[in-house]
Amino acid sequence: MIQFEKFTLSNGLRVIVHQDLSTPMAVVNLMYDVGARDEDPERTGFAHLFEHLMFGGSVNIPSYDEPLQMAGGENNAYTTNDLTNYYIQLPADNLETAFWLESDRMLSLAFSKKSLDVQRKVVCEEFKEHYLTKPYGDVWHKMRELAYTTHPYRWMTIGKELSHIENAALADVEHFFFKHYRPVNAVLVVAGNVTVEKVKSLAEKWFGDIPSGEKYKRNLPQEPEQTAARKQVIQSNVPLDAFYKCWHMAGRLDRRYYIADLLGDILSGGGSSRLYQSLVKEKKLFSSIECFHFGSTDAGLMAIEGKLVKGVQIDEAEKAVEAELDKMKNELVSASELQKVKNKTESMIAFEDMSVMSRANSLAYYELLGDASWMNFELEKYASVSAEDILQESRNIFRESNSNTIHYLSNN
């Protein structure tokens, strides 16, 4: 069990303290309840752009990294379709430096045309390099557009199109910031060699006076159930033909999410998994193949992607994938195979919980989902999944009418 204490400042900032005296370090993790799904469809990529802008200086601190490095700390951030996270690790003795830095960023970024121009250029280069010029780089853009008609998961975190970032105006950027990056939409987790008293006084001192902002009420358009298969063929200058297929699956707060997670591991969790054994090792149709899901908060996607062996016809490869899925839909998985993926999940969670950084991240994430204490019940949810659950969920997910397929064909 991960022990923690929780309190809320008068401006709505939720603060979680997790003490671990076995380390001389402290982690400060600030998670904002905003991701790419919260963007205007005509102005996408803003949440990710902010991740870059947040390092471009704030009102009282022109350089973010310098004071942190002086305090022996390091930091990073990530943005997803669901949330934005900033984290710092530093010696616990220098904890106040992290509070000072993070509170100033939350108080107000240094919005300047120069900072926006610099970071816009960085993000545009990233967009071009990873999504426009890289082989297969546009496939998840295309897949999201194919699989979603309504929900804002239709675009990736980087943004729907380059022009949205290129044309981002300072006023739009500032509005987005003051709508979302407020105490009332954030969770602050402090973990490591710290005390609740110390964290309370630092939180009050550095965050207490920041205006709370308005609670963001999410009201996203829901994706209707898919009733007919969708398919797209892309021809491009790529080295090998590639196969991509996605199906809609339950969201993070649904019990079926845990069933789907284990189902994906049965199909693709390493060298002894079904897809690898059958399609790579025995039939030699794919040089690599994997099954995974996006871990989305709202209803997400289960995906199978693979690169074909040269000379193999893509229709033949797809039939072989379908044959494996038919087995999942028609035969109960054995007790030993199910136990194996449960054990793997358990050891993965245990390994993650060894790091104080990872524990801090999980506490913030579960608090955003609804309650930080939920992280202590994850294993029970996986343990309760039966072979019948796997069979039922396979039939539910792997319906042809629920599928989206891309054949990515090589010109060579």
Kinemage of the C-alpha trace (Angstrom):
@kinemage 1
@onewidth
@group {chain A} dominant
@subgroup {mainchain}
@vectorlist {calphas} color= white
{ca met a 1} P 0.000 0.000 0.000
{ca ile a 2} L 1.274 3.457 -0.924
{ca gln a 3} L 0.674 5.751 2.075
{ca phe a 4} L -0.042 9.446 1.540
{ca glu a 5} L -1.767 12.468 3.032
{ca lys a 6} L -3.921 14.913 1.122
{ca phe a 7} L -5.083 18.481 1.717
{ca thr a 8} L -6.552 21.256 -0.440
{ca leu a 9} L -5.563 24.927 -0.420
{ca ser a 10} L -8.273 27.593 -0.307
{ca asn a 11} L -7.692 28.284 -4.050
{ca gly a 12} L -8.571 24.678 -4.909
{ca leu a 13} L -5.052 23.271 -5.435
{ca arg a 14} L -5.028 19.637 -4.301
{ca val a 15} L -1.786 18.666 -2.557
{ca ile a 16} L -0.687 15.080 -1.885
{ca val a 17} L 2.304 14.218 0.325
{ca his a 18} L 3.991 10.815 0.128
{ca gln a 19} L 6.848 10.361 2.564
{ca asp a 20} L 9.771 8.048 1.791
{ca leu a 21} L 12.696 8.514 4.172
{ca ser a 22} L 14.846 5.910 2.395
{ca thr a 23} L 15.927 8.498 -0.188
{ca pro a 24} L 17.716 11.849 0.208
{ca met a 25} L 15.714 13.159 -2.765
{ca ala a 26} L 12.338 14.798 -3.232
{ca val a 27} L 10.028 14.802 -6.240
{ca val a 28} L 7.619 17.617 -7.014
{ca asn a 29} L 5.034 16.547 -9.572
{ca leu a 30} L 2.498 19.058 -10.865
{ca met a 31} L -0.255 17.597 -13.022
{ca tyr a 32} L -2.744 19.770 -14.900
{ca asp a 33} L -6.126 18.434 -15.931
{ca val a 34} L -5.718 19.487 -19.559
{ca gly a 35} L -4.660 17.599 -22.658
{ca ala a 36} L -5.102 17.682 -26.411
{ca arg a 37} L -8.744 16.548 -26.052
{ca asp a 38} L -9.537 19.940 -24.459
{ca glu a 39} L -8.460 21.994 -27.472
{ca asp a 40} L -10.570 23.882 -29.974
{ca pro a 41} L -10.702 21.675 -33.132
{ca glu a 42} L -9.548 24.731 -35.121
{ca arg a 43} L -6.645 25.438 -32.750
{ca thr a 44} L -5.010 22.109 -31.900
{ca gly a 45} L -1.555 21.385 -30.521
{ca phe a 46} L -1.824 24.047 -27.794
{ca ala a 47} L -1.424 21.708 -24.785
{ca his a 48} L 1.801 20.381 -26.281
{ca leu a 49} L 2.957 23.882 -27.258
{ca phe a 50} L 2.515 24.848 -23.592
{ca glu a 51} L 4.769 22.073 -22.460
{ca his a 52} L 7.487 23.904 -24.443
{ca leu a 53} L 6.415 27.421 -23.419
{ca met a 54} L 6.510 26.466 -19.732
{ca phe a 55} L 10.300 26.194 -20.005
{ca gly a 56} L 10.637 29.571 -21.719
{ca gly a 57} L 10.601 31.614 -18.519
{ca ser a 58} L 7.928 32.993 -16.207
{ca val a 59} L 7.146 36.428 -14.783
{ca asn a 60} L 9.925 36.552 -12.171
{ca ile a 61} L 12.251 33.827 -13.472
{ca pro a 62} L 13.636 34.407 -16.977
{ca ser a 63} L 15.543 31.090 -17.038
{ca tyr a 64} L 13.881 28.021 -15.557
{ca asp a 65} L 16.728 25.491 -15.771
{ca glu a 66} L 19.531 27.555 -14.280
{ca pro a 67} L 18.337 27.869 -10.649
{ca leu a 68} L 17.200 24.236 -10.720
{ca gln a 69} L 20.617 23.000 -11.835
{ca met a 70} L 22.231 25.134 -9.121
{ca ala a 71} L 20.044 23.269 -6.621
{ca gly a 72} L 21.161 19.879 -7.997
{ca gly a 73} L 17.817 19.185 -9.619
{ca glu a 74} L 16.503 17.968 -12.955
{ca asn a 75} L 13.107 18.310 -14.561
{ca asn a 76} L 10.991 17.246 -17.459
{ca ala a 77} L 7.418 17.240 -18.724
{ca tyr a 78} L 5.026 15.375 -20.972
{ca thr a 79} L 1.651 16.021 -22.555
{ca thr a 80} L -0.936 13.462 -23.609
{ca asn a 81} L -4.426 13.706 -25.050
{ca asp a 82} L -5.686 13.619 -21.447
{ca leu a 83} L -3.277 15.544 -19.219
{ca thr a 84} L -0.119 17.630 -18.868
{ca asn a 85} L 2.576 16.816 -16.317
{ca tyr a 86} L 5.638 18.705 -15.048
{ca tyr a 87} L 8.052 17.079 -12.625
{ca ile a 88} L 11.207 17.952 -10.755
{ca gln a 89} L 13.598 15.748 -8.803
{ca leu a 90} L 16.123 17.398 -6.485
{ca pro a 91} L 17.855 16.921 -3.118
{ca ala a 92} L 15.171 17.177 -0.409
{ca asp a 93} L 17.196 19.925 1.321
{ca asn a 94} L 16.538 22.178 -1.682
{ca leu a 95} L 12.811 21.445 -1.901
{ca glu a 96} L 11.824 25.105 -1.746
{ca thr a 97} L 13.551 25.819 -5.065
{ca ala a 98} L 11.051 23.523 -6.810
{ca phe a 99} L 8.090 25.264 -5.141
{ca trp a 100} L 9.430 28.666 -6.137
{ca leu a 101} L 9.915 27.611 -9.778
{ca glu a 102} L 6.596 25.800 -10.227
{ca ser a 103} L 4.503 28.437 -8.483
{ca asp a 104} L 5.936 31.199 -10.636
{ca arg a 105} L 5.086 29.247 -13.778
{ca met a 106} L 1.541 28.749 -12.530
{ca leu a 107} L 1.212 32.385 -11.495
{ca ser a 108} L 1.931 33.497 -15.045
{ca leu a 109} L 4.158 32.571 -17.906
{ca ala a 110} L 6.277 35.255 -19.514
{ca phe a 111} L 4.030 35.646 -22.541
{ca ser a 112} L 6.114 37.347 -25.161
{ca lys a 113} L 6.087 37.238 -28.914
{ca lys a 114} L 9.745 36.201 -28.800
{ca ser a 115} L 9.152 33.213 -26.520
{ca leu a 116} L 6.153 32.098 -28.587
{ca asp a 117} L 8.122 32.430 -31.844
{ca val a 118} L 11.027 30.382 -30.482
{ca gln a 119} L 8.866 27.553 -29.120
{ca arg a 120} L 6.544 27.574 -32.136
{ca lys a 121} L 9.586 27.003 -34.348
{ca val a 122} L 10.725 24.101 -32.135
{ca val a 123} L 7.278 22.455 -32.244
{ca cys a 124} L 6.920 22.983 -36.017
{ca glu a 125} L 10.309 21.326 -36.570
{ca glu a 126} L 9.244 18.429 -34.342
{ca phe a 127} L 6.001 18.088 -36.342
{ca lys a 128} L 7.891 17.998 -39.649
{ca glu a 129} L 10.621 15.652 -38.451
{ca his a 130} L 8.471 13.063 -36.684
{ca tyr a 131} L 5.147 13.213 -38.496
{ca leu a 132} L 5.738 14.486 -42.028
{ca thr a 133} L 9.142 13.277 -43.215
{ca lys a 134} L 9.712 10.141 -41.120
{ca pro a 135} L 8.662 6.818 -42.709
{ca tyr a 136} L 5.181 5.825 -41.428
{ca gly a 137} L 5.239 9.111 -39.432
{ca asp a 138} L 1.719 10.148 -40.405
{ca val a 139} L 0.062 6.810 -39.710
{ca trp a 140} L -1.408 7.660 -36.284
{ca his a 141} L -2.677 10.991 -37.585
{ca lys a 142} L -4.480 9.076 -40.318
{ca met a 143} L -5.642 6.324 -37.962
{ca arg a 144} L -7.144 8.741 -35.449
{ca glu a 145} L -9.002 10.534 -38.251
{ca leu a 146} L -10.265 7.184 -39.499
{ca ala a 147} L -11.288 5.733 -36.114
{ca tyr a 148} L -12.855 8.833 -34.542
{ca thr a 149} L -15.559 10.912 -36.173
{ca thr a 150} L -16.614 13.009 -33.181
{ca his a 151} L -14.452 12.782 -30.051
{ca pro a 152} L -11.378 15.080 -29.861
{ca tyr a 153} L -9.109 12.018 -29.792
{ca arg a 154} L -9.369 12.515 -33.582
{ca trp a 155} L -6.112 14.478 -33.411
{ca met a 156} L -2.736 13.720 -31.893
{ca thr a 157} L -1.116 15.660 -29.061
{ca ile a 158} L 1.221 17.444 -31.495
{ca gly a 159} L -1.878 18.860 -33.225
{ca lys a 160} L -4.129 18.089 -36.161
{ca glu a 161} L -2.173 20.125 -38.684
{ca leu a 162} L 0.970 22.211 -38.785
{ca ser a 163} L -0.909 25.427 -39.636
{ca his a 164} L -2.624 25.436 -36.202
{ca ile a 165} L 0.750 25.911 -34.497
{ca glu a 166} L 2.123 28.177 -37.213
{ca asn a 167} L -0.850 30.524 -36.808
{ca ala a 168} L -1.150 30.403 -33.008
{ca ala a 169} L -1.646 34.010 -31.845
{ca leu a 170} L -0.359 35.316 -28.530
{ca ala a 171} L -3.907 36.160 -27.371
{ca asp a 172} L -5.121 32.582 -28.099
{ca val a 173} L -2.179 31.128 -26.222
{ca glu a 174} L -2.711 33.387 -23.211
{ca his a 175} L -6.430 32.561 -23.093
{ca phe a 176} L -5.681 28.819 -23.137
{ca phe a 177} L -3.218 29.229 -20.273
{ca phe a 178} L -5.549 31.156 -17.944
{ca lys a 179} L -8.402 28.770 -18.703
{ca his a 180} L -6.526 25.586 -17.813
{ca tyr a 181} L -3.285 26.118 -15.886
{ca arg a 182} L -4.924 27.241 -12.655
{ca pro a 183} L -4.749 25.878 -9.082
{ca val a 184} L -8.311 24.563 -9.288
{ca asn a 185} L -7.352 22.388 -12.295
{ca ala a 186} L -4.107 21.021 -10.833
{ca val a 187} L -2.770 18.350 -8.480
{ca leu a 188} L 0.553 18.858 -6.712
{ca val a 189} L 2.298 15.751 -5.395
{ca val a 190} L 5.390 16.024 -3.219
{ca ala a 191} L 7.147 12.724 -2.521
{ca gly a 192} L 10.403 11.573 -0.950
{ca asn a 193} L 12.294 12.751 2.116
{ca val a 194} L 9.681 15.331 3.150
{ca thr a 195} L 7.213 15.960 5.965
{ca val a 196} L 3.567 16.951 5.699
{ca glu a 197} L 4.208 20.051 7.854
{ca lys a 198} L 7.014 21.276 5.594
{ca val a 199} L 4.982 20.701 2.428
{ca lys a 200} L 1.947 22.448 3.945
{ca ser a 201} L 3.915 25.564 4.817
{ca leu a 202} L 5.694 25.668 1.436
{ca ala a 203} L 2.426 25.100 -0.461
{ca glu a 204} L 0.723 27.948 1.417
{ca lys a 205} L 3.731 30.234 0.991
{ca trp a 206} L 4.258 29.683 -2.745
{ca phe a 207} L 0.864 28.627 -4.142
{ca gly a 208} L -1.654 29.983 -1.615
{ca asp a 209} L -1.991 33.452 -3.157
{ca ile a 210} L -2.382 32.355 -6.790
{ca pro a 211} L -5.964 33.092 -7.986
{ca ser a 212} L -7.878 29.819 -8.170
{ca gly a 213} L -9.209 30.226 -11.694
{ca glu a 214} L -12.482 28.717 -12.860
{ca lys a 215} L -13.004 24.985 -12.539
{ca tyr a 216} L -12.863 23.589 -16.059
{ca lys a 217} L -15.939 21.448 -16.696
{ca arg a 218} L -15.260 18.951 -19.429
{ca asn a 219} L -18.165 18.463 -21.798
{ca leu a 220} L -16.687 16.641 -24.770
{ca pro a 221} L -18.689 15.252 -27.690
{ca gln a 222} L -18.960 11.495 -27.221
{ca glu a 223} L -17.934 9.086 -29.970
{ca pro a 224} L -20.955 7.147 -31.314
{ca glu a 225} L -20.609 3.378 -31.528
{ca gln a 226} L -18.932 2.340 -34.752
{ca thr a 227} L -21.223 0.196 -36.893
{ca ala a 228} L -19.226 -0.396 -40.078
{ca ala a 229} L -15.591 -1.264 -40.780
{ca arg a 230} L -13.394 1.537 -42.148
{ca lys a 231} L -10.307 1.059 -44.260
{ca gln a 232} L -7.612 3.160 -45.892
{ca val a 233} L -4.699 2.317 -48.192
{ca ile a 234} L -1.613 4.542 -48.180
{ca gln a 235} L 1.196 4.203 -50.707
{ca ser a 236} L 4.448 5.826 -49.750
{ca asn a 237} L 8.206 5.679 -49.956
{ca val a 238} L 8.655 3.329 -46.978
{ca pro a 239} L 10.983 0.324 -46.704
{ca leu a 240} L 8.336 -2.340 -45.942
{ca asp a 241} L 4.588 -2.847 -46.198
{ca ala a 242} L 2.959 -2.289 -42.806
{ca phe a 243} L -0.364 -3.332 -41.332
{ca tyr a 244} L -2.339 -1.296 -38.781
{ca lys a 245} L -5.715 -2.160 -37.318
{ca cys a 246} L -7.578 -0.516 -34.416
{ca trp a 247} L -10.743 -1.284 -32.486
{ca his a 248} L -12.618 0.873 -29.986
{ca met a 249} L -12.323 -0.240 -26.346
{ca ala a 250} L -13.514 0.910 -22.919
{ca gly a 251} L -12.121 3.933 -21.093
{ca arg a 252} L -9.874 4.051 -18.047
{ca leu a 253} L -12.608 3.964 -15.404
{ca asp a 254} L -14.401 0.918 -16.826
{ca arg a 255} L -13.689 -2.611 -15.551
{ca arg a 256} L -13.390 -3.739 -19.196
{ca tyr a 257} L -10.244 -1.599 -19.478
{ca tyr a 258} L -8.366 -4.086 -17.256
{ca ile a 259} L -9.678 -7.033 -19.261
{ca ala a 260} L -8.527 -5.387 -22.519
{ca asp a 261} L -5.125 -4.626 -21.002
{ca leu a 262} L -4.538 -8.314 -20.183
{ca leu a 263} L -5.994 -9.343 -23.545
{ca gly a 264} L -3.378 -7.203 -25.313
{ca asp a 265} L -0.623 -8.883 -23.274
{ca ile a 266} L -1.838 -12.364 -24.212
{ca leu a 267} L -1.621 -11.400 -27.878
{ca ser a 268} L 1.614 -9.471 -27.724
{ca gly a 269} L 3.441 -9.431 -24.395
{ca gly a 270} L 6.900 -10.493 -25.541
{ca gly a 271} L 8.514 -13.449 -27.328
{ca ser a 272} L 6.157 -16.155 -26.040
{ca ser a 273} L 2.997 -14.212 -26.955
{ca arg a 274} L 0.513 -15.511 -29.517
{ca leu a 275} L 1.048 -13.033 -32.362
{ca tyr a 276} L 4.831 -13.287 -32.177
{ca gln a 277} L 4.913 -17.096 -31.946
{ca ser a 278} L 2.437 -17.651 -34.765
{ca leu a 279} L 3.037 -14.816 -37.242
{ca val a 280} L 6.716 -13.971 -36.783
{ca lys a 281} L 8.307 -17.240 -35.678
{ca glu a 282} L 6.213 -19.971 -37.313
{ca lys a 283} L 4.556 -18.465 -40.391
{ca lys a 284} L 7.232 -15.783 -40.999
{ca leu a 285} L 4.655 -13.306 -42.324
{ca phe a 286} L 5.726 -10.366 -40.133
{ca ser a 287} L 9.193 -9.203 -39.151
{ca ser a 288} L 7.620 -7.543 -36.086
{ca ile a 289} L 4.112 -7.330 -34.691
{ca glu a 290} L 2.576 -5.960 -31.512
{ca cys a 291} L -0.765 -5.356 -29.873
{ca phe a 292} L -1.232 -2.424 -27.489
{ca his a 293} L -3.711 0.227 -26.410
{ca phe a 294} L -3.399 3.949 -25.817
{ca gly a 295} L -4.253 4.007 -22.094
{ca ser a 296} L -6.813 6.739 -22.769
{ca thr a 297} L -9.032 8.168 -20.036
{ca asp a 298} L -12.084 8.214 -22.318
{ca ala a 299} L -12.973 5.260 -24.547
{ca gly a 300} L -9.771 4.494 -26.451
{ca leu a 301} L -8.263 2.236 -29.094
{ca met a 302} L -6.746 -1.230 -29.079
{ca ala a 303} L -4.216 -1.531 -31.891
{ca ile a 304} L -2.294 -4.200 -33.754
{ca glu a 305} L 0.579 -3.042 -35.914
{ca gly a 306} L 3.196 -5.007 -37.789
{ca lys a 307} L 5.828 -4.734 -40.498
{ca leu a 308} L 5.543 -7.452 -43.143
{ca val a 309} L 8.323 -9.678 -44.390
{ca lys a 310} L 9.258 -8.559 -47.903
{ca gly a 311} L 7.282 -10.416 -50.554
{ca val a 312} L 4.351 -11.304 -48.270
{ca gln a 313} L 0.968 -10.111 -49.543
{ca ile a 314} L -0.809 -7.827 -47.080
{ca asp a 315} L -4.173 -9.610 -47.511
{ca glu a 316} L -2.535 -12.904 -46.533
{ca ala a 317} L -0.954 -11.259 -43.476
{ca glu a 318} L -4.275 -9.720 -42.449
{ca lys a 319} L -6.066 -13.091 -42.743
{ca ala a 320} L -3.450 -14.630 -40.445
{ca val a 321} L -4.024 -11.875 -37.859
{ca glu a 322} L -7.781 -12.450 -38.064
{ca ala a 323} L -7.266 -16.198 -37.526
{ca glu a 324} L -5.456 -15.442 -34.257
{ca leu a 325} L -8.235 -13.095 -33.183
{ca asp a 326} L -10.832 -15.748 -34.019
{ca lys a 327} L -9.096 -18.100 -31.565
{ca met a 328} L -9.403 -15.400 -28.880
{ca lys a 329} L -13.117 -15.054 -29.701
{ca asn a 330} L -13.863 -18.777 -29.733
{ca glu a 331} L -11.611 -20.514 -27.201
{ca leu a 332} L -11.102 -19.892 -23.497
{ca val a 333} L -7.569 -18.830 -22.650
{ca ser a 334} L -5.863 -21.405 -20.395
{ca ala a 335} L -5.497 -20.714 -16.673
{ca ser a 336} L -1.692 -20.789 -16.961
{ca glu a 337} L -1.565 -18.334 -19.893
{ca leu a 338} L -3.863 -15.914 -18.064
{ca gln a 339} L -1.847 -16.251 -14.835
{ca lys a 340} L 1.353 -15.550 -16.752
{ca val a 341} L 0.141 -12.158 -18.008
{ca lys a 342} L -1.283 -11.319 -14.566
{ca asn a 343} L 2.118 -12.079 -13.005
{ca lys a 344} L 3.814 -9.910 -15.604
{ca thr a 345} L 1.447 -7.021 -14.854
{ca glu a 346} L 1.992 -7.439 -11.125
{ca ser a 347} L 5.786 -7.366 -11.448
{ca met a 348} L 5.564 -4.335 -13.756
{ca ile a 349} L 3.459 -2.411 -11.215
{ca ala a 350} L 5.825 -3.460 -8.400
{ca phe a 351} L 8.835 -2.338 -10.448
{ca glu a 352} L 7.226 1.041 -11.191
{ca asp a 353} L 6.381 1.527 -7.514
{ca met a 354} L 10.070 1.172 -6.604
{ca ser a 355} L 10.800 4.639 -7.981
{ca val a 356} L 9.645 7.626 -5.942
{ca met a 357} L 9.265 9.570 -9.209
{ca ser a 358} L 6.876 6.959 -10.565
{ca arg a 359} L 4.870 6.821 -7.316
{ca ala a 360} L 4.433 10.602 -7.381
{ca asn a 361} L 3.245 10.457 -10.987
{ca ser a 362} L 0.734 7.669 -10.206
{ca leu a 363} L -0.694 9.504 -7.189
{ca ala a 364} L -1.265 12.629 -9.297
{ca tyr a 365} L -2.797 10.612 -12.142
{ca tyr a 366} L -5.266 8.676 -9.963
{ca glu a 367} L -6.237 11.879 -8.173
{ca leu a 368} L -7.071 13.411 -11.574
{ca leu a 369} L -9.086 10.292 -12.440
{ca gly a 370} L -11.031 10.628 -9.209
{ca asp a 371} L -9.073 9.507 -6.139
{ca ala a 372} L -5.354 9.002 -5.461
{ca ser a 373} L -6.087 5.934 -3.301
{ca trp a 374} L -7.259 4.030 -6.388
{ca met a 375} L -3.619 3.285 -7.228
{ca asn a 376} L -3.625 0.840 -4.297
{ca phe a 377} L -6.401 -1.271 -5.834
{ca glu a 378} L -5.068 -1.743 -9.373
{ca leu a 379} L -3.743 -5.250 -8.732
{ca glu a 380} L -7.086 -6.441 -7.373
{ca lys a 381} L -8.779 -5.270 -10.560
{ca tyr a 382} L -6.379 -7.286 -12.710
{ca ala a 383} L -6.579 -10.302 -10.369
{ca ser a 384} L -10.379 -10.440 -10.707
{ca val a 385} L -10.273 -10.926 -14.502
{ca ser a 386} L -11.358 -14.436 -15.568
{ca ala a 387} L -10.863 -16.459 -18.755
{ca glu a 388} L -14.589 -15.912 -19.478
{ca asp a 389} L -14.049 -12.134 -19.210
{ca ile a 390} L -11.245 -12.374 -21.783
{ca leu a 391} L -13.433 -14.395 -24.149
{ca gln a 392} L -16.370 -11.998 -23.821
{ca glu a 393} L -14.240 -8.886 -24.257
{ca ser a 394} L -12.466 -10.397 -27.301
{ca arg a 395} L -15.868 -10.838 -28.930
{ca asn a 396} L -16.861 -7.339 -27.908
{ca ile a 397} L -13.712 -5.580 -29.183
{ca phe a 398} L -12.630 -7.603 -32.219
{ca arg a 399} L -15.833 -7.182 -34.210
{ca glu a 400} L -15.199 -6.325 -37.856
{ca ser a 401} L -17.804 -3.535 -37.656
{ca asn a 402} L -15.722 -1.982 -34.827
{ca ser a 403} L -12.479 -2.030 -36.831
{ca asn a 404} L -10.320 0.546 -38.618
{ca thr a 405} L -7.612 -0.739 -40.937
{ca ile a 406} L -4.707 0.932 -42.698
{ca his a 407} L -2.583 -0.859 -45.267
{ca tyr a 408} L 0.617 1.168 -45.526
{ca leu a 409} L 2.223 -0.019 -48.767
{ca ser a 410} L 5.751 0.503 -49.986
{ca asn a 411} L 6.359 2.003 -53.437
{ca asn a 412} L 9.656 0.107 -53.641
